[in-house]
């Protein structure tokens, strides 16, 4: 079987599991689209252990820095000027952290930031759930790639 077809099969099967866990099990509090974004970041980073590590570190940094930035915006009164200034600084930092090898995958940093903004951007326990969903989404990406490679092997 071609690797593309095997990946399509493994991803399709694991998407069914992901949707069940994120929508069918409300107690888990996974956000379905954040998991999909992390899953995509895994593949965009090249997949494998390297892609997992790059998407994990930069994505979590983006989530954490965005939570910190929104905390600062709130501390400054939450006005538009504060939001513009702090988010501009956040974007600068997300790009500059690429100087650090562990955080060098800038797209994952911005995707992590977008995931936190898109989750409602509340600086409370939601940052933990966004980060956990990011991690589980990456794990599903890793698992789907591994399963696809295994299925694609000739018998």
C-alpha positions in Angstrom: 0.0 0.0 0.0 1.3 3.5 -0.8 2.3 5.5 2.2 -0.2 8.2 1.4 -3.0 5.7 1.4 -1.8 4.2 4.6 -1.5 7.6 6.2 -5.0 8.4 5.0 -6.3 5.2 6.6 -4.5 5.7 9.9 -5.4 9.4 10.2 -9.0 8.7 9.3 -9.3 6.0 12.0 -7.6 8.1 14.6 -9.7 11.2 13.7 -12.7 9.1 14.7 -11.1 8.4 18.1 -10.1 12.0 18.5 -13.6 13.3 17.8 -15.1 10.7 20.2 -12.6 11.8 22.9 -13.0 15.6 22.3 -16.7 15.8 21.6 -18.2 12.5 22.9 -16.5 12.7 26.3 -17.3 16.2 27.7 -15.5 15.4 31.0 -12.1 15.4 29.1 -12.5 19.0 28.0 -10.4 18.6 24.9 -10.9 21.2 22.2 -11.3 19.4 18.9 -9.9 22.0 16.6 -6.8 22.7 18.8 -6.0 19.0 18.6 -6.3 19.1 14.8 -4.0 22.2 14.7 -1.4 20.5 16.8 -1.7 17.3 14.6 -1.1 19.5 11.5 1.9 21.2 13.2 3.4 17.8 13.9 3.3 16.9 10.2 4.3 20.4 9.1 7.4 20.2 11.3 8.5 17.0 9.4 6.9 14.3 11.6 8.7 11.8 13.6 10.4 12.5 16.9 12.0 15.6 15.5 8.7 17.1 14.4 7.0 16.1 17.6 9.7 17.9 19.6 9.8 21.0 17.5 6.0 21.3 17.5 5.8 20.6 21.2 8.3 23.1 22.5 7.4 26.0 20.2 3.7 25.3 20.4 3.7 25.2 24.2 5.9 28.3 24.3 3.3 30.1 22.1 0.5 29.0 24.4 2.3 30.1 27.5 3.6 33.4 26.2 0.1 34.3 24.8 -1.4 33.5 28.2 1.2 35.8 29.8 0.6 38.5 27.2 -3.2 38.5 27.9 -2.5 38.6 31.6 -0.5 41.8 31.0 -3.2 43.3 28.8 -5.7 42.7 31.6 -3.4 44.2 34.2 -3.0 47.3 32.0 -6.8 47.7 31.9 -7.6 45.7 28.8 -7.8 48.6 26.4 -7.2 48.4 22.7 -3.9 50.3 22.9 -2.6 47.8 25.5 -3.8 44.9 23.4 -2.2 46.2 20.3 1.1 46.9 22.0 1.4 43.7 23.9 0.3 41.5 21.0 2.8 43.2 18.8 5.5 42.5 21.4 4.3 38.9 21.6 4.7 38.5 17.9 8.2 39.9 18.1 9.1 37.4 20.9 7.6 34.5 19.0 9.8 35.2 16.1 12.9 36.0 18.1 12.7 32.8 20.1 13.7 31.0 16.9 17.3 31.8 17.9 16.9 29.0 20.4 17.1 25.7 18.7 14.5 24.1 20.9 12.0 26.9 20.0 13.0 27.4 16.4 9.9 26.2 14.7 8.1 29.5 14.5 4.9 28.3 12.8 4.2 26.1 15.8 4.7 29.1 18.1 2.2 31.1 16.2 -0.2 28.1 16.0 0.1 27.7 19.8 -0.6 31.4 20.2 -3.6 31.2 17.9 -4.9 28.1 19.8 -4.9 30.0 23.0 -6.5 33.1 21.5 -9.1 30.9 19.8 -9.9 29.1 23.0 -11.2 32.3 24.4 -7.9 33.6 25.8 -8.9 33.3 29.4 -5.9 33.3 31.8 -7.2 30.7 34.2 -7.1 26.9 34.1 -7.9 27.0 30.4 -4.3 27.5 29.7 -3.7 24.0 31.1 -6.4 22.5 29.0 -5.1 24.2 25.8 -1.6 22.9 26.5 -2.9 19.4 27.3 -5.0 19.4 24.1 -2.0 20.5 22.1 0.1 17.7 23.6 -2.6 15.1 22.9 -3.1 16.4 19.3 0.7 15.9 18.8 0.5 12.4 20.2 -2.3 11.6 17.7 -0.1 13.0 14.9 2.8 10.8 16.0 0.5 7.7 16.4 -1.1 8.3 13.0 2.3 8.6 11.3 3.6 5.4 13.0 0.5 3.5 12.2 0.5 4.6 8.6 4.2 3.6 8.1 3.4 0.2 9.7 0.4 -0.3 7.4 2.4 0.7 4.3 5.1 -1.9 4.8 4.8 -4.7 2.2 3.7 -8.0 3.6 
